[in-house]
Amino acid sequence: MPVRASLYQRYFLGKRDLLLLWIGQVASGFGDSLISIGFIFLALDLTNSETAVGLFQTIAYVPIVLFGLAAGVYVDRRDRKRVMLAADGGRALVLAGIPLLAVMGGLNLTMAGIAVMAVTTLTAFFNPAYNSALPLIVDEPGSLFGVNAVMQSSRQFASMAGPMFAAFGSGRRGPATLLGANAVTYIISFTAIYFIAAPLASGDRSRITFDHLKQEVAAGLRTVMGNRSVRAVFLLTLINNLLLMGPAFVGTPLLVKRVFGGTIGNYAIVELMYAVGMTITGVLLHRFPRMRSLGRLWAYGLVFDGLTFVLYLWADTLPLLYLFTFIHALAIPMIIVSRATMVQRLVPQHVLGRAFGYIDIAVLGVAALSAGITGVVCTLIGPRLTIVYGGMLAGIVGVVALTLRSVRNVRFDDTAG
């Protein structure tokens, strides 16, 4: 068998649609890394205030909280492919408009806030559509962990290019130009997803009324949260991200800019270290796709993820900050890959979109509250201690996860919990 065919079979199970979905994820992974850099530094440039940046990040993630539940219901009732296409097309249009506003002199904090809210609203629909479409394309439950690992590691590998592009490419011309260039990545993702042939539509396409929406949300919550393992994953994810998302998204760029006097290029290198570390672990996880205890892997990832933030206490130079960020990043795929696989294996397909909508609320929605709190705390004790204390508390959450039988007993071959 030719090497190319062997790789195609090994990593994509010989499925053309999985390869197309992978291309879309690589493109959007590159794009998402640019967004995280561009909007943070755009807010810093427009406000020069820690509290304002925290508030900006809070506003950015409010749509996840507002639309996360409804997005899950919508995804479960509609064609997931069309949802992803609409999200990619919308994000491309919004980002392309940012440099145009800058040229016309209309780019201010209000317009930046509207733009970032539009992007996260569309992301609130894209993420559950993608995560619930993946099992339909794979159609082999035993292959889900390995495929999730490939998707995650490839996405992070693509994310390496984002920080380098920010540091040495369009990012040197300012965050507005960087965000405008980012529109191209979502156009690539749109094109790849457009050619997916597998049926990704729900059998029920009836009109969704508001009363029916409430009933579907409630039914989804009962089904998803009725599983003790999934319920524990959701609640611990919520608490963990309340403690860590703000310090990571707000505290780190403030540490670079305020403590080290760094630039968008320096923060881009921090993001590059995240991408490198996550890529390495993602590749290793794919090499061991038959990991038996998904629950333990996830819990150990939470512990490692939190406690490695404590290393920032000794980050006295930018090179040390880069090193400690790389070490911290090694834990993240352990969390993401195992959590996605557990949810895909334990939750029935007809409510899987809702399940990932709830997870998005726990991961990204809670970031809104965490970012706002972080902005205030940073003004009181500084970004370094904010990150360190958040990491210590998050590590404790991981220890709690290890003590729960409903978590540590979730195995790779479980189909019910």
MIKOLKOL-817653 format. One record per residue: x, y, z of N, C-alpha, C, O in turn. Coordinates in steps of 0.05 Angstrom, whole numbers, plus 5000, padded with zeros to 4 digits. Layout:
<nodes>
XYZXYZXYZXYZ
...
</nodes>
This chain:
<nodes>
501749765000500050005000501850255000503650275017
501350444982502950694981502750845008500750825022
504950985015504951135040502651325042501451345064
502051465020499851665021497151525028495651625044
496651305015494151155021494151055049492051045062
496450965059496650855087495951075107494451025126
497051325103496451545121493551625120492351685140
492451615095489651685092487851495107485851575119
488551235106486951035120487351055150485451025166
489851105158490451105187489251345201488051305223
489551575190488751825204485851905197484552045213
484851825173482151915165480351685159478251715147
481251435166479551195164478651155135476751015130
480151275116479451245088476951395080475751335059
476151585096473651735092474252015081475552175094
473352075057473852335044472552555061473752775064
470152505071468752715087470252785112470253015121
471552585124473152645148475552815141476352985156
476752755118479052925109478153215104479553395112
475853245092474753515088474253665114474853895117
473053515133472553645159475153715173475353925186
477253555169479853615180481053865168482154035182
480753895142481754135128480454385140481654585145
477754365144476354585156477254645184477554885191
477854435200478754485227481654605228482254775244
483354515209486054635208485854935201487155095214
484154995182483855285174482655445197483655665203
480555345210479355495232481155505256480955695272
482855295260484755305282486755525279487355665298
487655565254489455785248487956055253489056235265
485456065244483856305248483256375277483456605285
482556165292481856215320484256325336483956485354
486656235329489056325343489556625337490556765354
488856705313489156995306487057155320487657385329
484557055324482457195337483257255366482957475376
484357045380484957075408487157285412487157425433
488957315393491057515395489957785387490357985400
488557795364487758045352485758205369486158445373
483758075380481758225395482758315422482058535431
484458155435485658245461487258495457486958685472
489058495437490758735433489158965421489959195424
487058915406485359125397484059265421483959515421
483159105440481959225464483959385480483359595491
486359275482488559415497489259675483489659885497
489359675457490059915442487860125445488460365446
485360035446483160225447482560335475481460555478
483360185497482660265524485060315542484960485559
487160155539489460165557488760125586489860255604
486759955591485759915618485259615623483959475607
486259515646485859235653482959165657481958965647
481559345672478759295677477059295652475259135648
477759485634476259505609476759265591474859165578
479259155591479758915576478258675587477158515571
478158655613476558445626473658465618472358265612
472558715619469758755611469358685582467258575574
471258765565471058695536470858395532469258305516
472558245546472457955544469957835554468957635544
468857965575466257875586464057905565462557725560
464058135552462058185531462457995508460557905496
464957925502465557755479464257475483463457355463
464157375507463157105511460257095521459256875525
458957325524456157325532454357165513452557025522
454857185486453157035467453156725472451156595467
455356625483455456335488453456265510452056065508
453256445530451356395552448456435542446656275548
448056645525445356705516444256505496441956435497
446056405478445156245456446055955457445255785441
447755885478448855615479446655395479446855195465
444655425496442555225498440855215473440254995463
440055455463438455455438440055355414438855225397
442655415413444255315391444355015391444254885369
444554885414444554595415441954475405442054275390
439654595412437154495402436954535372436154355357
437754765362437654825334439354625318438554525297
441754565328443554385314442354105313442653965293
441054015335439853755336437553725317436753505310
436353955309433953945292434454035263432654025247
436854105256437454215230439854075217441053895229
440554155193442754035179445354155190445854395187
446953995202449454085215451354205195452854395202
451354105171453154215150452354505144454054685142
449754565141448854835135449455025158450155255154
449254925182449855085206452755165205453455405210
454554975200457355035199458055235176459755415180
456755195153457255375131456355665137457755855131
454055685149453055955156454956085177455456325175
455955935196457656045216460356135204461356355210
461455965187464056045174463756285156465356465157
461656285140461156515123460756775138461756985131
459156755160458656995176461157095190461557335191
462756915200465257005214467157135194468557325201
467257035170469057155149468157435143469857615140
465557475140464557745133465057945156465858175151
464557865181464958045203467958125205468558365209
469757935204472557995207473658165184475358335187
472658115160473458275137472758565140474058745128
470658615155469758895159471359055179471159305179
472958925196474459075216476559265205476559495212
478359175187480259365175478859585159479959805157
476559525147475159725132474159945151474360185145
473159865175472360065195474660225204474460475208
477060095207479360245216480260455196480960675203
480160385170480860575149478960805148479861035144
476360755153474360965152474161125178472661315180
475761045199475761185224473461115242472861265261
472060895236469760825252470260595271468360495284
472760515274473360295293473760395321475860525326
471860355338472160425366471460185384470859965373
471360225410470959995428468159875424467759635425
466160045418463459955413463359775389462159555390
464459865367464459705342466059445346465259235335
468259465360469859225365468259025382468358785377
466759125402465058955418462858815402462358585406
461658975384459558855367460758635349459558425345
463158685338464458495321465058235336464458015326
466258255359467058015374464557865384464657615385
462458005390459957865398458757715375457657495378
458957835351457857695327459457445321458357235315
462157465324463857225319463257005339462956775331
463057075365462556865385459656755383459256525390
457756915374455056815370455056595348453956385352
456456645326456656445305458256205314457655985306
460256245331461856025342460055855360460455605361
458155975374456355825392454755625376453855425387
454255675350452755485333454655295319454055065316
457055395312458955225297459954995314459954765305
460755045339462054845355460254595360461254375356
457754625370456154385373455454245347455154005346
455254395325454754275299457154095291456753875282
459554205294461954045288462153795305462553575295
461953835332462453605350460253395348460853155352
457853465341455753265337455853145309454752925305
457053285290457353175263459552965261459352775246
461653005277463952825276463252525280464152365264
461652455300460952165303459352065279459551825273
457752235266456252145242458152085219457651895204
460252245216462152195194463951955201464451795183
464851935225466651715233465051455232466051255221
462751445245460951215244462350965255461550735249
464350995272465750775285466450865313468450995317
464750805333465150895360467950835371469050995386
469050605364471650535374473950715363476150715374
473350865342475451035329475251325338476951485331
473251395355472751675362475051805377475752025371
476251655396478451775411480751845393481852065395
481551655376483751705358483151935338484952095333
480751945328480052155309479952425324480952625313
478852435348478952685363481752775368482353015368
483552595374486352665378487652775353489152975354
487052655330488052755304487053035299488553215292
484453075303483253345299484453555317485153775308
484753485342485853675362488753735356489553975356
490353535352493253585347493653735321495353915320
492153675300492353815275491554105277492754285266
489354145292488354425296490554585311490954815304
491754465331493854615346496354655329497754855332
496954455312499254495294498754735276500554895271
496254755266495554985249495755245265496455455255
495055225291495155465309498055565312498355805319
500055405307502755505309503255725289504655915294
501955695265502355895244501056165251502056375243
498956155267497556395274499256595289499556815281
500456505312502256685327504656785310505457015312
505756605293508056695277507156905257508557095251
504756865246503557055228503157325242503557545230
502257305267501757545283504357695289504457935289
506457535295508957655304510557775280511857975283
510457635257512157715235510757795210511957895191
508057755209506457825186504658065190505558275198
502058015185500158235187499958355215499158585218
500558195236500458295263502158535268501558695286
504358555253506158785257504859045247505759265254
502659025232501259255222498959325241497359505235
498659185263496559245282494359025282494058875263
492859015304490858805307488558815287487458605280
487859055278485659075259486358935233484758795221
488858985223489758845198489858545202489158395185
490758465226490958175232488258045231487957825219
486258175243483558055243482358055215480857865209
482958255199481958255172483058025155481657895140
485657975159486857755145485757485153485757285138
484757475178483657225189481157135174480456895175
479757315160477357245146477957015125476156855120
480357015114481056815094480856535105480056345091
481656495131481656235142478856115144478555875140
476856285149474156185151472956125123471155965120
473956265103473156215075474155935067472755785054
476655865075477755605069476155385083475455185071
475455435109473855245124471155205110470154985108
469855425102467255415088467455245063465755075059
469555285048469855135023470154835027468954675014
471754765047472154475053469554345063468854125053
468154475081465654365092463554345070461854165071
463554525051461554535030461554265014459454175005
463854145011464053904995463653645011463953424999
463053665036462353425052459753305041457753445038
459853045036457452915023455752755043453452705038
456852685066455452525086452952675095453052915100
450652525099448252655110448652735139449052565156
448352995144448753095172446253235182446353375202
443953185168441553325176439953145195440052905194
438353285212436553145230434053055215433353185194
432752845224430352755210427952935216426052935201
428153095237425953265245426653555238428353675250
425253665218425853945209423454125214423154335201
421654045232419354215238420154485250422254515261
418354675247418854945257419254935287417754805302
421155085297421755095325420555345337421555575332
418455315353417255545366418655595393420255425402
418155825405419455895430418655695452420355605468
416055625453415155435474416455155469417255025488
416655085444417854825437420854835444422054635453
422055065439424955095445425355055475427254915483
423655165492423955125521423654835528425154735545
421754705516421254415522423654245513424554065527
424754315489427054165479429554205497431154025502
429954455505432254515523431954355549433854235558
429554355560429054205585429453905582430653775598
428453805559428653515554431653445550432553235560
433053615536435953565532437453565558439153395563
436853755575438153775601437553525618439353415631
435053435617434353185633435952945623436952785638
436052925596437452695584440452705590441652515598
441652935585444552965588445352955617447152805624
444053115634444853125662443852885677444652835700
442152725665441352475678443552265679443352075695
445552305663447952125664449952235684450952465681
450452085705452152185727454952275718455952465727
456052125700458752185690458752445674460452615679
456852475656456752725640456152955658457253175654
454352925677453653135696456153235711456653465715
457753035721460253105735462153255717463453445725
462453165692464253295673463353585668464953765668
460753615665459753885659460254075683461254295679
459553985707459754165730462654225737463254455744
464354025736467154075742468554245720470254405726
467654205695468654375673467854665678469554845675
465454705687464454975693466155105714467055335711
466554965736468155085759471055125750472155345756
472254935737475054955728475455195710477355345713
473655235691473955455672473255725685474355935676
471555735705471155975719473756075733474256315735
475355885741477855945755480156005736481956165742
480055885712482455895694482156065669484056175659
479656075658479356205632480156505632481556595614
479256635653479956925656482956965658484057125643
484256825677487156855679488656795653490556925647
487656595638488956515613488556725592490356815578
485956815588485256995566485857285572486557435554
485657365597486057645605488757685620490257865614
489257515639491657545656494157515640496057665645
494357325621496757275607497557515589499857605590
495757625572496657855556497258095574499058255566
495858125596496558345614499358305627500758495631
499958055632502657995643504758065623506858185630
504357995598506258055577506558365573508758465572
504358505573504458785567505158955591506859135588
504058895614504459065638507058995653508559175660
507458745657509758665674512358665657514458755667
512258555633514658525617514958745596516958765582
512858915593513059125573513059015544514259135527
511758785541511858655515509958765495508358945500
510058655471508458745448506658515439506658295450
505058565418503358365407505158125396504257895396
507558185387509357975379510157795401510357555397
510757905425511457745448509057565457509457335463
506657675457504357515464503857305443502957085449
504457365418504157165396505956925402505256695396
508356975413510156755419509056585442509356345442
507756715461506356565483504256385470504156145478
502756485452500656325438501956105422500855885420
504256155411505755955396506555725414506455495406
507455785439508155585458505755415465506055165469
503455535467500955385472500555185449499954945453
500855275424500355105401502354875400501554655394
504854935405506954725404506354505425506354265419
505954595450505454405471502954235466503053995471
500754365458498354215453498654025429497453805429
500154105409500553925386502053675394501353455386
504153705411505753475419503953275434504053035428
502453365453500753185469498553065451497852825454
497453225433495353115415496452885398495052685394
498852915388500052705372500552455389500052225380
501452495413501952265431499352115438499251875439
497152275442494652145448493651975424492451765428
494152065400493451905376495051655375494051445365
497451655384499151415384498151205404498850975401
496551295423495451105443492351135443491251215463
491051075420488151125418486450945435484050995438
487550735446485950555463486350615492486350425509
486550865499486750945527484250855541482050925534
484650685562482350555574480750735593478250735592
482050885610480651045629480551335620482351495627
478551405605478151675596477751865619478752095619
476251775640475751945663478252025678478552255685
479951835682482451885696484252075680485552255690
484352025654485952195636485052485638486652665640
482352515638481252785639481952915666482753155667
481652765688482152875715485052945718485753155729
486852775709489752835711490453085695492153245702
489053105672489453345656488653605670490053805668
486453595685485553825701487653895722488254135726
488753695736490753745757493153875745494154075754
494253755723496653855710496154135699497854305701
493854175687493154435675493154655696494254875691
492054605719492054805740494654855753495555085755
496054645761498454675777500754785760502554915771
500754745734502954855718502755155715504755285708
500455275720500255565721501755685745502555915745
502155515766503655615789506555675781507855845794
507555555760510255605751510655895743512955995744
508556035736508756315728509756495751510756715746
509656385775510756535798513756595795514756795805
515056415781517956435777518756535748521056525740
516756625734517256725707518157015708516557205707
520757055711521857325714522757445688523357685686
522857285667523557385640521657275620520257075625
521557395597519857295576520557015567518756845562
523156945564523756665556522756465577521756245569
522856525603521756345623518756325620517556115623
517456545614514556545610513856365586511956215587
515456375565514956205542515255915550513655745542
517355855565517855575573515555465590514655245585
514755615610512655525629509955505614508355335621
509555675594507055655578507155395562505055255560
509355325551509655075536508954835554507554655546
510054835579509554615598506654605605505454385605
505454835610502654845616500854735593498954595598
501654805569499954725546499954425541498054315529
501854275551501953985547499553855559498753635549
498253975579496053845593493353875578491553715581
493154085562490554165551489253955533486853905536
490653825515489353615499488353375516486453245508
489653325538488653105555485853175564484152995567
485253425568482653515577480653515553478553395555
481453645532479653685509478853425495476553375490
480853255489480453015474478752815491476852695481
479552775516478052585532475252675538473352515538
474852945543472153045549470353015524468052925527
471353085500469753065476468952775471466652715464
470852585475470252305470468252195490466552045483
468552275516466652185536463852275529461952115530
463552525521460852625515459752485490457452415489
461452455469460552325445459752035450457951935437
461051895469460451615474458051585493456651385491
457651765511455651725533452951865527450951785540
452952055509450452205504449052105478450452065458
446452055479445051965455445352165432445452405437
445452065407445952235384443852455381444452675372
441352395388439152595383439252835401437953035396
440952825422441353065439444253145441445053295458
445853035422448753085424449453385419451253495432
448053515400448453795396447953955421449554145427
445853895435445254035460447453985481448154165496
448453735482450453675501452953845497454153945516
453753875472456154045466455454345469457254505474
452954415466452154685472452454745502453454965509
451754555519452154585548455154595554455954755571
456754425541459654425546460854695538462554805551
459854805515460855065507460255285528461855465532
457955265540457255455561459255425584460155625596
459855175591461755125614464555205607466055295624
465255185581468055255573468355545566469955695577
466655635546466955905536465056105549465756335554
462556015555460656195567461656295595461356535601
462656115610463656185637466056375634466656525653
467456365612469656545607468856835609470457005616
466356895603465357165604465457265633466557485638
464457105652464557185680467357185690468157365705
468856975683471656945692473357185682475057285697
472957275658474557495647473957755662475757905668
471357795668470658035682471858045710472858245719
471757815724472957795751475957835749477157975766
477157715729480057735726481058015722483058105734
479558165706480358445701480458605727482258765731
478558555745478458695771480658595789482058755801
480958325791482958215808485758305800487558355817
486258325774488958405764489658685774491958745779
487658855776488259125786488959125816490159315826
488058915830488558905859491158765866492658855883
491658535853494058385861495958335837498058215841
495258435814497058405791496458155775495357965786
497158145749496557915733497957655741496857445738
500457685751502057435757500657285780500257045777
499957415802498757275824495957185817494956975827
494557335800491857245791492056975777490356805782
494056945760494356695745495156465764494156245762
497056525782498056315801495856215819495455975822
494256395831492156315850489956165834488855975845
489256265810487256115794488155835788486555655788
490755805782491855535776491755355800491055115797
492355455823492355285847489455185853489154955859
487555365851484755285856483755085835482254895841
484555125810483754945788485054675792483754475785
487454655802488754405808487154245828486953995826
485954385848484354255868481854125855480953915863
480754265835478354155820479153895807477453705807
481553875796482453625785482653395805481953165799
483553465829483753265851480953165858480552925863
479053355859476253275865475253075844473952885850
475953135818475052955797476152675800474752485795
478552655810479752385814478352235836478451985837
477152375855475752235877472952145869471751985884
471852235847469152165839469151905823470451895801
467751705832467551455818466251495790466951355771
464251675789462851715764464751835742464051815719
466951945750468952045731471151845726471551775703
472451755747474751585742474051305731475851165720
471551225732470750965721469750975692469050775681
469851215681469051235652471251125635473551225636
470650915620472750785604472350835575470250935566
474350775560474250825531472050685517470850785498
471450445526469350275512466650305525464950145519
466150505542463550545553461550645532462350795514
459150555534456950665517454750775535452750885524
454950745560452950855579454350915605456350795611
453151095620454451175645452451205667453151275689
</nodes>
